[in-house]
Amino acid sequence: MTKGFYNLTSGILSQSRRLDTVANNMTNLSTSGYKAEQYTDSTFQEVLISRVGNKDKSSPTVIGEESYILAPSQLYVDYSQGSLEETGLTLDFAIEGDGFFAIQTAQGVEYTRSGSFSLDGEGYLCLPAHGRVLGADGQPIYLATDRIRADQAGNLYTEGGGYVGRLGLYAFADNGQLERNESGLFGANGQAPAPSQAKLHWKWVENANVDMLQEMSDMMTAQRALQSAAQVLKLYDGVLTKATTELGRL
């Protein structure tokens, strides 16, 4: 009987986390460069076997009864290309292909796909609320004015044609190893960034790659699962209460 409680409770927690993921994706629908998250879960048994080093799940040795308790497996980030939108703003940039902008933050160098830049109080190119944008030389880019021009390689020029610098575009061997922090930027997680060959679009931004229809579908599926689990949990509680009462009369 108690096993049913454990299974249902784990299912409720799992679907709650799924709803949190959906809500986060929908909240960032209008955030330029945002990459959608995908929540996955597995049974506790599968997660345990994977984490102790046994990657072969085809014939594990079962001790006792199998567990169907759900456990968080992994939160995946979908790095697929988002659609590009022209803004006409001179400090907007969009990456087409595999690559990231580098931002000097209080925590160190972090990476983003968002190219909605502006100038800080000292005239440096920055990602608002995060930090200064780094050039290909690893140094902050000083512009002083937003009256600039740019090419697809990321080279920046004054209106008169004077060379200012070059935006840093970086790629990683495995994007799956990057760590997204609370601010939405990515940490390299020990990986060495390499120059990216991605194409840069000036006066454009990359939209979030969130599939609104899929998110709505996932939300309704999770809500139905939560409602069903809550009803069954109530039934279990009634049965257990009755069993306890009847046993007390013996």
KEKE-3310 file (N, C-alpha, C; in steps of 0.2 Angstrom, whole numbers, plus 5000, padded with zeros to 4 digits):
npx = (5004:5009:5019:5012:5009:5022:5025:5015:5017:5030:5027:5019:5028:5037:5029:5026:5038:5040:5030:5035:5046:5040:5033:5044:5050:5039:5039:5050:5048:5049:5062:5077:5088:5086:5086:5076:5071:5071:5063:5066:5062:5065:5063:5067:5076:5082:5089:5098:5106:5112:5120:5129:5137:5135:5131:5124:5108:5101:5100:5100:5103:5090:5086:5075:5058:5054:5056:5045:5046:5047:5061:5070:5078:5086:5089:5087:5095:5089:5098:5095:5093:5086:5073:5077:5075:5073:5078:5083:5091:5106:5115:5111:5113:5113:5116:5120:5121:5133:5137:5143:5141:5153:5153:5158:5156:5151:5154:5164:5169:5155:5143:5132:5118:5111:5110:5106:5112:5118:5125:5136:5137:5150:5153:5155:5152:5138:5129:5114:5111:5120:5134:5149:5152:5164:5177:5185:5198:5197:5195:5185:5174:5175:5165:5159:5149:5133:5132:5137:5145:5144:5150:5148:5157:5159:5166:5168:5165:5167:5156:5163:5171:5182:5191:5185:5185:5182:5169:5168:5166:5162:5164:5160:5166:5156:5140:5131:5138:5138:5134:5119:5116:5107:5104:5102:5113:5127:5139:5156:5160:5172:5176:5186:5184:5183:5187:5172:5164:5153:5140:5137:5123:5120:5110:5100:5090:5091:5077:5069:5069:5058:5044:5028:5016:5020:5024:5012:5004:5012:5010:4996:4996:5004:4996:4984:4989:4993:4981:4975:4983:4982:4968:4969:4978:4970:4960:4968:4972:4959:4957:4967:4965:4952:4956:4965:4956:4947:4956:4959:4948:4949)
npy = (4994:5006:5008:5012:5025:5031:5030:5038:5050:5053:5054:5065:5075:5075:5079:5092:5098:5097:5106:5118:5119:5121:5133:5141:5141:5147:5160:5165:5167:5179:5182:5187:5175:5165:5148:5134:5123:5106:5094:5079:5063:5048:5031:5028:5017:5016:5028:5027:5015:5021:5031:5025:5019:5009:5007:4999:4995:4985:4972:4973:4967:4963:4966:4961:4968:4978:4995:5009:5022:5039:5048:5064:5065:5072:5089:5095:5106:5114:5117:5121:5131:5147:5157:5171:5189:5205:5220:5233:5240:5247:5241:5228:5211:5195:5177:5166:5149:5138:5145:5157:5173:5181:5186:5197:5195:5197:5185:5180:5175:5172:5165:5168:5168:5179:5194:5207:5221:5235:5251:5254:5265:5270:5269:5256:5242:5232:5218:5221:5222:5212:5212:5217:5215:5204:5206:5198:5197:5195:5206:5220:5229:5245:5258:5270:5277:5273:5273:5265:5252:5235:5219:5202:5195:5200:5211:5228:5245:5262:5275:5282:5273:5269:5256:5248:5236:5218:5207:5194:5178:5162:5144:5128:5111:5102:5107:5102:5101:5113:5125:5132:5146:5155:5168:5165:5165:5155:5144:5139:5127:5121:5118:5123:5137:5139:5148:5153:5149:5154:5164:5181:5192:5208:5221:5213:5200:5185:5175:5167:5149:5143:5132:5136:5129:5116:5118:5122:5110:5101:5107:5105:5091:5088:5094:5086:5074:5077:5080:5067:5059:5065:5062:5048:5047:5052:5042:5031:5036:5036:5022:5017:5023:5017:5004:5005:5009:4998:4987:4992:4988:4975)
npz = (5000:5004:4995:4984:4988:4987:4974:4968:4974:4969:4956:4955:4960:4949:4938:4942:4942:4928:4924:4929:4921:4908:4911:4913:4900:4893:4898:4894:4880:4873:4874:4867:4859:4868:4874:4873:4887:4891:4900:4907:4914:4923:4930:4947:4948:4935:4935:4946:4942:4931:4936:4945:4937:4928:4913:4905:4903:4899:4904:4919:4936:4946:4962:4974:4973:4958:4956:4953:4956:4951:4946:4944:4929:4919:4914:4899:4887:4873:4859:4846:4831:4832:4825:4814:4816:4810:4816:4814:4823:4828:4837:4838:4836:4828:4829:4817:4816:4825:4839:4852:4860:4871:4888:4900:4916:4933:4939:4931:4914:4904:4893:4879:4868:4865:4857:4859:4862:4871:4875:4889:4904:4902:4889:4883:4874:4879:4887:4893:4911:4913:4909:4901:4883:4875:4864:4850:4854:4867:4876:4883:4872:4866:4861:4862:4854:4846:4833:4821:4810:4804:4799:4792:4798:4810:4812:4817:4813:4813:4808:4798:4793:4800:4809:4823:4831:4834:4836:4848:4844:4850:4850:4857:4861:4865:4867:4876:4888:4894:4907:4912:4921:4934:4929:4916:4907:4900:4908:4904:4910:4912:4899:4884:4875:4858:4843:4833:4818:4814:4806:4807:4809:4807:4815:4817:4827:4836:4838:4853:4853:4857:4856:4855:4853:4857:4870:4876:4874:4882:4894:4896:4896:4908:4918:4917:4921:4934:4940:4939:4947:4959:4962:4963:4973:4983:4984:4988:5001:5007:5007:5015:5027:5030:5031:5042:5052:5052:5056:5069:5076:5077)
capx = (5000:5013:5023:5008:5010:5028:5025:5011:5020:5036:5024:5016:5034:5040:5025:5027:5045:5039:5026:5040:5050:5036:5032:5050:5050:5034:5041:5056:5046:5051:5069:5081:5093:5084:5086:5071:5073:5067:5063:5065:5062:5066:5062:5073:5080:5086:5094:5103:5110:5116:5124:5134:5142:5132:5127:5120:5102:5097:5099:5102:5101:5085:5086:5068:5053:5056:5053:5042:5046:5050:5066:5073:5084:5090:5086:5091:5094:5088:5102:5093:5093:5080:5072:5080:5071:5077:5076:5085:5095:5113:5118:5108:5117:5111:5121:5117:5126:5135:5142:5140:5144:5156:5151:5162:5151:5154:5156:5169:5167:5150:5141:5125:5116:5107:5114:5102:5117:5118:5131:5135:5139:5157:5153:5157:5146:5136:5122:5111:5110:5124:5141:5152:5153:5171:5179:5189:5204:5196:5194:5179:5173:5174:5162:5157:5143:5130:5133:5143:5143:5147:5150:5146:5162:5159:5171:5165:5168:5164:5152:5167:5175:5187:5190:5184:5186:5179:5165:5171:5161:5165:5160:5162:5165:5150:5136:5128:5141:5138:5129:5115:5115:5100:5103:5101:5119:5130:5146:5159:5160:5179:5178:5190:5181:5186:5183:5167:5164:5146:5138:5134:5119:5119:5103:5095:5091:5088:5071:5069:5067:5052:5038:5023:5011:5022:5024:5005:5003:5016:5007:4990:4997:5006:4991:4980:4993:4993:4974:4974:4987:4978:4962:4971:4981:4964:4958:4973:4971:4953:4957:4972:4961:4947:4960:4967:4950:4945:4961:4959:4942:4950)
capy = (5000:5012:5009:5016:5032:5033:5031:5043:5056:5055:5056:5072:5080:5075:5083:5099:5100:5098:5112:5123:5120:5124:5140:5145:5142:5152:5166:5168:5167:5185:5184:5185:5170:5160:5141:5131:5118:5100:5090:5071:5059:5040:5028:5029:5012:5018:5034:5024:5011:5025:5035:5021:5018:5003:5010:4994:4995:4980:4966:4974:4962:4965:4963:4963:4971:4983:5002:5013:5029:5043:5053:5068:5062:5078:5095:5096:5113:5113:5123:5122:5138:5151:5162:5178:5195:5211:5226:5239:5243:5246:5237:5221:5206:5188:5172:5160:5144:5136:5150:5161:5179:5181:5192:5198:5196:5197:5178:5178:5175:5168:5165:5169:5169:5185:5199:5213:5224:5242:5254:5256:5272:5272:5268:5250:5237:5227:5215:5225:5219:5206:5214:5220:5211:5204:5205:5192:5198:5194:5212:5223:5233:5252:5261:5277:5279:5267:5275:5260:5248:5229:5214:5196:5192:5203:5217:5234:5251:5269:5277:5285:5267:5267:5250:5248:5230:5213:5204:5188:5172:5156:5138:5123:5104:5099:5112:5099:5101:5120:5125:5138:5149:5158:5174:5163:5164:5149:5144:5134:5121:5118:5117:5128:5140:5140:5153:5150:5151:5156:5170:5186:5197:5215:5224:5207:5197:5178:5174:5161:5143:5140:5130:5138:5124:5110:5120:5121:5103:5098:5109:5101:5084:5088:5096:5081:5069:5079:5079:5060:5057:5068:5058:5041:5048:5053:5035:5027:5038:5033:5015:5016:5025:5012:4998:5006:5009:4991:4984:4994:4985:4967)
capz = (5000:5005:4988:4979:4990:4985:4966:4966:4976:4964:4949:4956:4960:4942:4934:4945:4939:4921:4923:4930:4915:4903:4913:4911:4893:4890:4901:4890:4873:4869:4876:4862:4860:4873:4871:4877:4891:4890:4906:4906:4920:4923:4936:4951:4947:4930:4937:4950:4938:4926:4940:4948:4932:4924:4907:4901:4906:4895:4908:4926:4941:4950:4969:4977:4968:4954:4959:4948:4958:4946:4948:4939:4925:4916:4911:4893:4883:4865:4856:4839:4829:4833:4819:4815:4815:4808:4821:4812:4828:4826:4842:4838:4832:4828:4827:4813:4816:4831:4842:4857:4862:4877:4892:4906:4921:4940:4940:4926:4907:4903:4886:4878:4861:4865:4854:4860:4866:4872:4878:4897:4905:4900:4881:4881:4872:4885:4888:4899:4917:4914:4908:4894:4878:4874:4857:4848:4858:4874:4879:4882:4866:4867:4855:4863:4851:4843:4826:4819:4805:4805:4794:4794:4802:4817:4812:4819:4811:4814:4802:4793:4790:4805:4812:4830:4834:4831:4841:4849:4843:4852:4850:4861:4858:4867:4871:4882:4895:4896:4913:4912:4928:4935:4925:4909:4903:4901:4910:4900:4914:4911:4891:4881:4869:4851:4838:4829:4811:4813:4802:4811:4806:4810:4815:4818:4833:4836:4843:4857:4849:4860:4852:4859:4853:4860:4877:4878:4874:4887:4900:4897:4898:4915:4922:4917:4925:4941:4942:4940:4952:4965:4963:4965:4980:4988:4985:4992:5008:5010:5008:5020:5033:5032:5033:5049:5056:5053:5060:5076:5079:5078)
cpx = (5004:5017:5019:5008:5016:5028:5021:5014:5026:5033:5022:5022:5037:5036:5025:5033:5044:5035:5031:5044:5046:5035:5038:5051:5045:5036:5046:5055:5049:5058:5074:5087:5092:5084:5081:5074:5068:5068:5062:5066:5063:5064:5068:5078:5085:5091:5099:5108:5115:5121:5130:5139:5140:5128:5123:5114:5098:5096:5102:5100:5096:5085:5079:5063:5056:5052:5051:5042:5050:5056:5068:5079:5089:5086:5090:5090:5094:5092:5101:5092:5086:5079:5075:5075:5075:5074:5078:5090:5102:5117:5115:5112:5114:5116:5117:5122:5127:5139:5139:5144:5147:5155:5155:5157:5155:5157:5162:5166:5161:5147:5134:5124:5112:5112:5110:5107:5115:5125:5130:5137:5146:5158:5156:5151:5145:5130:5119:5109:5115:5132:5143:5153:5161:5172:5183:5196:5203:5195:5187:5179:5171:5171:5161:5150:5140:5129:5139:5140:5146:5146:5148:5151:5163:5163:5166:5168:5164:5160:5157:5172:5181:5186:5190:5187:5182:5175:5168:5165:5164:5160:5163:5161:5159:5145:5132:5131:5141:5133:5126:5114:5108:5099:5102:5107:5122:5137:5149:5160:5167:5181:5181:5186:5185:5183:5178:5167:5157:5145:5135:5129:5118:5112:5098:5096:5088:5083:5072:5066:5062:5046:5032:5018:5013:5022:5016:5002:5006:5012:5000:4991:4999:5000:4986:4983:4993:4986:4973:4977:4984:4972:4964:4974:4975:4961:4962:4972:4965:4953:4962:4968:4956:4951:4962:4962:4948:4950:4961:4953:4943:4953)
cpy = (5006:5013:5013:5024:5035:5035:5037:5050:5058:5057:5064:5077:5080:5079:5090:5102:5101:5104:5118:5124:5123:5131:5144:5146:5147:5159:5169:5168:5173:5187:5182:5180:5165:5153:5137:5125:5112:5096:5083:5068:5051:5037:5028:5023:5013:5023:5031:5020:5016:5029:5031:5018:5012:5006:5005:4993:4989:4974:4968:4968:4965:4962:4966:4965:4977:4990:5006:5020:5033:5047:5058:5065:5068:5083:5097:5104:5112:5119:5124:5130:5141:5155:5168:5184:5201:5217:5233:5243:5242:5242:5230:5217:5199:5183:5167:5155:5142:5142:5154:5168:5178:5187:5192:5200:5196:5190:5176:5179:5170:5169:5165:5169:5175:5191:5206:5218:5232:5245:5256:5263:5275:5271:5261:5246:5232:5224:5217:5220:5213:5208:5216:5214:5210:5203:5199:5192:5197:5200:5216:5228:5240:5255:5268:5279:5272:5268:5271:5256:5241:5224:5207:5192:5195:5209:5223:5240:5257:5270:5280:5279:5265:5261:5251:5242:5224:5209:5197:5183:5166:5150:5133:5116:5101:5104:5109:5099:5108:5120:5132:5140:5152:5164:5172:5163:5157:5149:5138:5127:5117:5117:5124:5131:5140:5145:5150:5153:5153:5163:5175:5191:5203:5218:5219:5204:5190:5177:5168:5155:5139:5138:5131:5132:5118:5112:5119:5114:5099:5100:5106:5094:5083:5089:5090:5075:5071:5078:5072:5057:5059:5064:5051:5042:5049:5046:5031:5029:5036:5026:5013:5018:5020:5006:4999:5006:5002:4986:4985:4990:4977:4966)
cpz = (5000:4998:4984:4981:4987:4977:4964:4968:4971:4958:4950:4956:4953:4938:4936:4942:4931:4920:4924:4924:4909:4905:4911:4904:4890:4892:4897:4882:4870:4871:4870:4863:4865:4870:4876:4881:4890:4896:4905:4913:4919:4929:4940:4950:4941:4931:4941:4946:4934:4930:4944:4943:4927:4919:4903:4905:4903:4900:4915:4931:4946:4957:4972:4971:4965:4957:4953:4950:4953:4949:4943:4935:4923:4913:4905:4890:4876:4862:4848:4837:4830:4826:4820:4813:4815:4813:4818:4817:4827:4831:4843:4834:4833:4825:4823:4812:4824:4834:4848:4858:4869:4881:4898:4912:4928:4942:4936:4919:4906:4896:4885:4870:4860:4862:4855:4865:4866:4874:4886:4898:4903:4892:4879:4879:4878:4884:4894:4905:4918:4914:4902:4890:4876:4867:4856:4852:4865:4879:4878:4876:4868:4861:4856:4860:4847:4835:4823:4813:4807:4799:4796:4798:4809:4818:4813:4816:4813:4807:4796:4791:4795:4809:4820:4834:4831:4837:4842:4848:4845:4852:4855:4858:4859:4871:4876:4888:4897:4902:4912:4919:4928:4931:4917:4904:4905:4903:4906:4903:4912:4903:4889:4875:4863:4847:4834:4822:4809:4809:4807:4807:4810:4809:4815:4825:4832:4841:4847:4852:4853:4856:4856:4859:4857:4868:4880:4879:4880:4894:4902:4899:4905:4919:4923:4922:4932:4944:4944:4946:4959:4967:4966:4972:4985:4989:4989:5000:5011:5011:5014:5027:5035:5034:5041:5054:5058:5057:5067:5079:5080:5085)
residu = (MET:THR:LYS:GLY:PHE:TYR:ASN:LEU:THR:SER:GLY:ILE:LEU:SER:GLN:SER:ARG:ARG:LEU:ASP:THR:VAL:ALA:ASN:ASN:MET:THR:ASN:LEU:SER:THR:SER:GLY:TYR:LYS:ALA:GLU:GLN:TYR:THR:ASP:SER:THR:PHE:GLN:GLU:VAL:LEU:ILE:SER:ARG:VAL:GLY:ASN:LYS:ASP:LYS:SER:SER:PRO:THR:VAL:ILE:GLY:GLU:GLU:SER:TYR:ILE:LEU:ALA:PRO:SER:GLN:LEU:TYR:VAL:ASP:TYR:SER:GLN:GLY:SER:LEU:GLU:GLU:THR:GLY:LEU:THR:LEU:ASP:PHE:ALA:ILE:GLU:GLY:ASP:GLY:PHE:PHE:ALA:ILE:GLN:THR:ALA:GLN:GLY:VAL:GLU:TYR:THR:ARG:SER:GLY:SER:PHE:SER:LEU:ASP:GLY:GLU:GLY:TYR:LEU:CYS:LEU:PRO:ALA:HIS:GLY:ARG:VAL:LEU:GLY:ALA:ASP:GLY:GLN:PRO:ILE:TYR:LEU:ALA:THR:ASP:ARG:ILE:ARG:ALA:ASP:GLN:ALA:GLY:ASN:LEU:TYR:THR:GLU:GLY:GLY:GLY:TYR:VAL:GLY:ARG:LEU:GLY:LEU:TYR:ALA:PHE:ALA:ASP:ASN:GLY:GLN:LEU:GLU:ARG:ASN:GLU:SER:GLY:LEU:PHE:GLY:ALA:ASN:GLY:GLN:ALA:PRO:ALA:PRO:SER:GLN:ALA:LYS:LEU:HIS:TRP:LYS:TRP:VAL:GLU:ASN:ALA:ASN:VAL:ASP:MET:LEU:GLN:GLU:MET:SER:ASP:MET:MET:THR:ALA:GLN:ARG:ALA:LEU:GLN:SER:ALA:ALA:GLN:VAL:LEU:LYS:LEU:TYR:ASP:GLY:VAL:LEU:THR:LYS:ALA:THR:THR:GLU:LEU:GLY:ARG:LEU)
# end
